């Protein structure tokens, strides 16, 4: 199963940023959803997560 990088939203469900490619001690590196480009986000940001939370659209399907 591929790990996904998500960003929380104050206005509704979380946004899926893309599939996790690699990680460093401070960043998640992911492949963007709509292209083959890679991007990175800061792990320290409270809105960034890799495990589905209750606001994620796929929360109910997540293995526990």
TIRO-2110 file (N, C-alpha, C; in Angstrom, 1 decimal):
// TIRO-2110
0.8, -1.2, 0.0, N, 1, A
0.0, 0.0, 0.0, CA, 1, A
0.9, 1.2, 0.0, C, 1, A
0.5, 2.2, -0.8, N, 2, A
1.3, 3.4, -1.0, CA, 2, A
0.9, 4.4, 0.1, C, 2, A
1.9, 5.0, 0.7, N, 3, A
1.6, 6.1, 1.7, CA, 3, A
1.3, 7.4, 1.0, C, 3, A
0.3, 8.1, 1.5, N, 4, A
-0.1, 9.3, 0.9, CA, 4, A
0.2, 10.5, 1.9, C, 4, A
0.6, 11.6, 1.3, N, 5, A
0.8, 12.8, 2.1, CA, 5, A
-0.5, 13.7, 2.0, C, 5, A
-0.9, 14.1, 3.1, N, 6, A
-2.2, 14.9, 3.2, CA, 6, A
-2.0, 16.2, 3.9, C, 6, A
-2.9, 17.2, 3.6, N, 7, A
-2.8, 18.5, 4.2, CA, 7, A
-4.2, 18.7, 4.8, C, 7, A
-4.3, 19.0, 6.1, N, 8, A
-5.5, 19.3, 6.7, CA, 8, A
-6.1, 20.6, 6.2, C, 8, A
-7.4, 20.8, 6.4, N, 9, A
-8.1, 22.0, 5.9, CA, 9, A
-9.1, 22.4, 7.0, C, 9, A
-9.2, 23.7, 7.3, N, 10, A
-10.1, 24.2, 8.3, CA, 10, A
-11.5, 24.3, 7.7, C, 10, A
-11.7, 24.1, 6.4, N, 11, A
-12.9, 24.3, 5.7, CA, 11, A
-13.6, 23.0, 5.2, C, 11, A
-13.1, 21.8, 5.6, N, 12, A
-13.7, 20.6, 5.1, CA, 12, A
-12.7, 19.4, 5.2, C, 12, A
-12.8, 18.5, 4.3, N, 13, A
-12.0, 17.3, 4.3, CA, 13, A
-10.5, 17.7, 3.9, C, 13, A
-9.6, 16.9, 4.3, N, 14, A
-8.2, 17.1, 4.0, CA, 14, A
-7.9, 17.0, 2.5, C, 14, A
-6.9, 17.6, 2.1, N, 15, A
-6.4, 17.6, 0.7, CA, 15, A
-5.3, 16.5, 0.5, C, 15, A
-5.5, 15.7, -0.5, N, 16, A
-4.5, 14.7, -0.8, CA, 16, A
-3.4, 15.4, -1.7, C, 16, A
-2.2, 15.5, -1.2, N, 17, A
-1.1, 16.1, -2.0, CA, 17, A
-0.5, 15.2, -3.0, C, 17, A
-0.3, 13.9, -2.6, N, 18, A
0.3, 13.0, -3.5, CA, 18, A
0.9, 11.8, -2.7, C, 18, A
1.6, 10.9, -3.4, N, 19, A
2.2, 9.7, -2.9, CA, 19, A
3.6, 10.0, -2.4, C, 19, A
3.9, 9.5, -1.2, N, 20, A
5.1, 9.7, -0.5, CA, 20, A
6.2, 8.9, -1.3, C, 20, A
7.3, 9.6, -1.7, N, 21, A
8.4, 9.1, -2.4, CA, 21, A
9.6, 8.8, -1.5, C, 21, A
9.8, 9.8, -0.6, N, 22, A
11.0, 9.7, 0.3, CA, 22, A
10.7, 10.7, 1.5, C, 22, A
11.5, 10.5, 2.5, N, 23, A
11.4, 11.5, 3.6, CA, 23, A
12.8, 11.8, 4.2, C, 23, A
13.0, 13.0, 4.7, N, 24, A
14.2, 13.3, 5.4, CA, 24, A
13.8, 13.5, 6.8, C, 24, A
14.7, 14.0, 7.6, N, 25, A
14.4, 14.3, 9.0, CA, 25, A
13.4, 15.4, 9.2, C, 25, A
13.3, 16.3, 8.2, N, 26, A
12.5, 17.5, 8.3, CA, 26, A
11.4, 17.6, 7.2, C, 26, A
11.5, 16.8, 6.1, N, 27, A
10.5, 17.0, 5.0, CA, 27, A
10.0, 15.6, 4.5, C, 27, A
8.8, 15.7, 4.0, N, 28, A
8.2, 14.6, 3.2, CA, 28, A
8.4, 15.0, 1.7, C, 28, A
8.9, 14.1, 0.9, N, 29, A
9.0, 14.3, -0.5, CA, 29, A
7.9, 13.4, -1.2, C, 29, A
7.1, 14.1, -2.0, N, 30, A
6.0, 13.3, -2.6, CA, 30, A
5.9, 13.6, -4.1, C, 30, A
5.2, 12.7, -4.7, N, 31, A
4.9, 12.9, -6.2, CA, 31, A
3.5, 13.5, -6.2, C, 31, A
3.4, 14.6, -6.9, N, 32, A
2.1, 15.3, -7.0, CA, 32, A
1.1, 14.5, -7.7, C, 32, A
-0.2, 14.7, -7.2, N, 33, A
-1.3, 13.9, -7.7, CA, 33, A
-1.5, 13.9, -9.2, C, 33, A
-1.4, 15.1, -9.8, N, 34, A
-1.8, 15.3, -11.2, CA, 34, A
-0.6, 15.4, -12.2, C, 34, A
0.6, 15.1, -11.7, N, 35, A
1.7, 15.2, -12.6, CA, 35, A
2.8, 14.2, -12.0, C, 35, A
3.9, 14.1, -12.7, N, 36, A
5.0, 13.3, -12.3, CA, 36, A
6.0, 14.1, -11.5, C, 36, A
5.8, 15.4, -11.3, N, 37, A
6.7, 16.2, -10.6, CA, 37, A
6.7, 15.9, -9.1, C, 37, A
7.8, 16.1, -8.5, N, 38, A
7.9, 15.9, -7.1, CA, 38, A
7.9, 17.2, -6.3, C, 38, A
7.5, 17.2, -5.1, N, 39, A
7.5, 18.4, -4.3, CA, 39, A
7.8, 18.0, -2.8, C, 39, A
7.9, 18.9, -2.0, N, 40, A
8.2, 18.6, -0.6, CA, 40, A
7.4, 19.5, 0.4, C, 40, A
7.2, 19.0, 1.6, N, 41, A
6.5, 19.8, 2.6, CA, 41, A
7.2, 19.5, 3.9, C, 41, A
7.1, 20.5, 4.8, N, 42, A
7.8, 20.4, 6.1, CA, 42, A
7.0, 19.5, 7.0, C, 42, A
7.7, 18.5, 7.6, N, 43, A
7.1, 17.6, 8.6, CA, 43, A
6.6, 18.3, 9.8, C, 43, A
7.2, 19.4, 10.2, N, 44, A
6.8, 20.1, 11.4, CA, 44, A
5.5, 20.8, 11.3, C, 44, A
4.9, 21.0, 10.1, N, 45, A
3.6, 21.7, 10.0, CA, 45, A
2.5, 20.8, 10.6, C, 45, A
1.7, 21.4, 11.5, N, 46, A
0.7, 20.6, 12.1, CA, 46, A
-0.4, 20.1, 11.2, C, 46, A
-0.6, 20.7, 10.0, N, 47, A
-1.6, 20.3, 9.1, CA, 47, A
-1.2, 19.1, 8.2, C, 47, A
0.1, 18.8, 8.1, N, 48, A
0.6, 17.8, 7.2, CA, 48, A
0.6, 16.4, 8.0, C, 48, A
0.1, 15.4, 7.3, N, 49, A
0.1, 14.1, 7.9, CA, 49, A
0.1, 13.0, 6.8, C, 49, A
0.5, 11.8, 7.2, N, 50, A
0.5, 10.7, 6.3, CA, 50, A
-0.5, 9.6, 6.6, C, 50, A
-1.0, 9.6, 7.8, N, 51, A
-2.0, 8.6, 8.2, CA, 51, A
-3.4, 9.3, 8.2, C, 51, A
-4.4, 8.6, 7.6, N, 52, A
-5.7, 9.2, 7.5, CA, 52, A
-6.3, 9.7, 8.9, C, 52, A
-6.8, 10.9, 8.9, N, 53, A
-7.5, 11.3, 10.1, CA, 53, A
-9.0, 11.3, 9.9, C, 53, A
-9.8, 11.7, 10.9, N, 54, A
-11.2, 11.6, 10.7, CA, 54, A
-11.8, 12.6, 9.6, C, 54, A
-11.0, 13.6, 9.2, N, 55, A
-11.4, 14.5, 8.2, CA, 55, A
-11.0, 14.1, 6.8, C, 55, A
-10.2, 13.0, 6.7, N, 56, A
-9.8, 12.5, 5.4, CA, 56, A
-10.9, 11.7, 4.7, C, 56, A
-11.0, 11.9, 3.4, N, 57, A
-12.1, 11.1, 2.7, CA, 57, A
-11.9, 9.6, 2.8, C, 57, A
-10.7, 9.1, 2.9, N, 58, A
-10.5, 7.7, 2.9, CA, 58, A
-10.3, 7.1, 4.3, C, 58, A
-10.7, 7.9, 5.4, N, 59, A
-10.5, 7.5, 6.8, CA, 59, A
-11.2, 6.1, 7.1, C, 59, A
-12.4, 5.9, 6.6, N, 60, A
-13.2, 4.7, 6.9, CA, 60, A
-12.5, 3.4, 6.3, C, 60, A
-11.8, 3.6, 5.2, N, 61, A
-11.2, 2.5, 4.5, CA, 61, A
-9.7, 2.2, 5.0, C, 61, A
-9.2, 3.0, 5.9, N, 62, A
-7.9, 2.9, 6.4, CA, 62, A
-7.7, 1.7, 7.3, C, 62, A
-6.6, 0.9, 7.1, N, 63, A
-6.4, -0.2, 8.0, CA, 63, A
-6.1, 0.3, 9.4, C, 63, A
-6.5, -0.4, 10.4, N, 64, A
-6.3, 0.0, 11.8, CA, 64, A
-5.5, -1.0, 12.6, C, 64, A
END
